[in-house]
């Protein structure tokens, strides 16, 4: 037996134990007749399965019909073993081997058609409970093909993945380690079935540290601070925004964890009137950082307490172009009380846009103030010493 043939034989033999537990109601007369029918029909089906001239589609039909007969035989044998003869037992085993051989041949053709098909672990597919139920009445190639093409919920949050004909890794399309090699797209299920591991080109999307990197969640907030830093005393406003980026598809800020946090910080914008525009700038900043600083292309979820920005950000062309770089981008409005961490960052910290001359002048003025404060403290100390000395002399 070949490897696939032996694997199939083992799987079907294990299923026999389950058939034995569902014997059904015993009817001696009917069971005797059924065993007689099996004795006459099983050799015929073995011949059909071994016929080299039948087409693939016809053989698939033969296999399914033969499997149904074999399952029926096993169930009758379990409830009425007294009607089973040694020749019938041998013929039934030959039928099972013919089924396995026919299916193994078709699986072999499937392996040739699929990228990296030689590495597909068919046992992992066929021993899944949902596929065990299908084995009795469907071809194994149909089950395997469905598994390969299965849509994984996590796949919606990942870039398209690729595999080579050989090797133990899966890659991105532009993998620098696969130059000159042909790469074919592969589903997550196909990758799992071949027991492949991520290539270095997928870092930091894919690491074995238990952190979900199929999605990035961001919490952003905006603020307008009144400022009087300039010498004229004219009141101006400074637009700032805050961001917290984390791996994982988070439902609320309580799920933020230090080990999953990617980055957090404050940004500056020249906008001094409209908080909605500041929030839209924050959205663009988050998408820009993920795409170009972190080389991330998966799913993005952004929370903001600015309803207008959440509703209208996609109408801005440049942000929509950024969004097209990712598998998906959703901006979700939440109440301010559920965005407390980003809100606190924006309230406690700020950035200013001032000229170098103004900055240098401000630094010198601050240094002058510090110097004057130190002199004042020395004067107070000297006055206190004189007062203590006068009191000592007076006494």
C-alpha positions, 0 to 999 in steps of 0.5 A, spaced: 500 500 500 502 507 498 502 512 504 495 515 502 492 508 501 494 506 508 492 512 511 485 511 508 485 504 510 486 506 517 481 511 517 475 507 515 477 501 519 477 506 525 470 508 523 468 501 523 468 501 531 463 507 530 458 503 526 458 497 531 455 502 536 449 503 532 447 496 530 440 498 529 434 493 530 436 486 529 432 482 524 435 475 523 431 473 516 432 480 513 440 480 515 441 473 512 438 475 506 443 482 506 449 477 507 447 473 501 446 479 497 453 482 499 456 475 498 454 476 490 455 483 489 461 485 493 466 481 488 462 485 482 464 492 485 471 490 486 472 488 479 468 495 477 473 499 482 479 495 479 477 496 471 483 501 468 478 503 463 473 507 467 473 514 467 474 518 473 467 521 474 465 514 473 470 511 478 468 516 483 460 514 482 463 507 483 467 509 489 461 512 493 456 506 491 461 501 494 463 505 500 455 505 502 455 498 501 461 497 505 458 501 511 451 497 510 455 490 511 459 492 517 453 494 520 449 488 519 455 484 521 455 488 527 448 486 529 448 479 526 455 476 526 453 469 526 451 470 518 458 472 516 462 467 513 470 467 512 470 468 504 465 474 505 470 477 510 475 476 505 471 479 500 469 485 504 476 487 506 478 486 498 472 491 497 475 496 502 482 496 499 479 497 492 476 503 495 482 506 498 486 504 492 481 508 487 481 514 492 488 514 493 489 515 486 484 520 485 488 524 491 494 523 487 492 527 482 489 532 486 496 533 489 499 534 482 494 540 481 495 543 488 501 548 489 505 544 495 500 538 494 505 533 496 505 536 503 497 536 504 496 532 510 489 528 508 489 524 515 488 531 519 482 533 514 479 526 514 479 525 521 475 532 523 468 530 525 465 534 520 468 530 515 467 523 518 460 524 517 461 526 509 466 520 508 460 515 507 457 518 501 462 523 498 469 522 495 475 524 499 477 528 493 471 533 494 472 533 502 479 534 501 478 540 496 473 543 500 478 543 506 483 546 502 479 552 499 475 553 506 474 560 508 477 561 515 475 567 519 482 569 520 483 570 513 479 576 512 484 579 517 491 577 513 494 579 507 494 574 501 499 568 503 503 564 498 507 557 498 512 554 494 512 547 491 517 545 496 520 548 502 517 548 509 515 556 510 509 560 507 510 567 505 508 574 502 507 575 495 513 580 495 518 575 499 525 577 499 527 570 500 523 567 494 526 571 488 526 567 482 521 562 485 514 561 483 509 562 489 502 560 489 496 563 493 494 558 499 488 558 504 490 558 511 487 551 511 492 549 506 497 552 510 495 548 516 494 542 512 501 542 510 504 544 517 508 550 514 511 555 518 511 563 517 517 566 513 521 571 516 518 576 511 511 575 515 514 578 521 511 582 525 504 579 523 506 572 525 509 570 531 509 564 536 507 568 542 500 567 543 498 574 541 493 575 535 496 579 529 490 578 525 488 585 526 490 591 529 485 596 534 487 603 535 483 608 540 484 615 538 482 622 541 483 629 539 483 636 543 484 643 542 488 647 547 488 654 548 495 657 549 499 663 550 506 661 549 507 667 545 510 674 547 504 678 545 499 674 549 495 673 544 490 667 545 491 661 540 489 654 540 493 648 538 490 642 535 493 635 538 491 628 537 492 621 541 493 614 539 494 607 542 495 601 537 494 594 539 495 587 536 488 584 536 481 585 535 479 588 541 472 590 543 473 595 548 479 599 552 479 594 558 482 589 553 488 593 552 494 589 554 502 592 555 505 586 551 500 587 545 501 594 545 504 596 538 505 604 540 502 610 543 503 617 542 501 624 541 500 628 534 500 635 532 495 638 527 495 645 524 487 645 525 485 650 530 477 650 530 474 643 528 475 637 532 472 632 526 478 634 522 483 633 527 480 626 528 480 625 521 488 626 521 489 621 527 485 616 522 490 618 517 496 617 521 494 611 524 493 608 517 500 611 515 504 608 521 501 601 520 502 601 512 509 604 512 512 604 519 510 597 521 509 594 514 502 591 516 496 590 511 491 586 515 485 588 518 484 595 522 479 597 527 479 604 530 475 607 535 473 614 536 468 618 540 468 623 534 461 621 531 462 626 525 469 623 523 467 616 524 461 617 519 465 621 514 472 619 514 472 615 508 469 621 503 476 624 504 480 621 498 487 620 501 485 617 507 481 612 502 487 611 498 490 609 505 485 604 507 485 600 500 492 598 503 489 594 508 484 587 508 479 592 511 478 598 515 473 600 520 472 606 524 467 605 530 464 611 534 464 609 542 462 614 547 467 618 551 467 614 557 469 608 553 475 612 550 478 614 557 485 612 556 486 616 549 482 622 552 487 622 558 493 622 553 490 628 549 489 632 556 495 631 559 500 632 553 500 636 547 505 638 542 506 645 539 509 648 532 513 654 534 519 657 530 526 655 532 527 663 534 521 663 539 523 656 542 530 659 543 527 665 546 522 661 551 528 657 553 532 663 555 526 666 559 525 660 562 532 659 564 532 667 567 526 665 571 529 659 574 535 663 576 531 669 579 527 664 583 534 661 585 536 668 587 530 669 591 531 663 595 538 665 597 535 672 599 530 669 603 535 664 606 540 670 608 534 674 611 532 668 615 539 668 618 539 675 620 533 674 623 535 668 627 542 672 629 538 678 631 534 674 636 540 671 639 543 677 640 537 680 643 536 675 648 
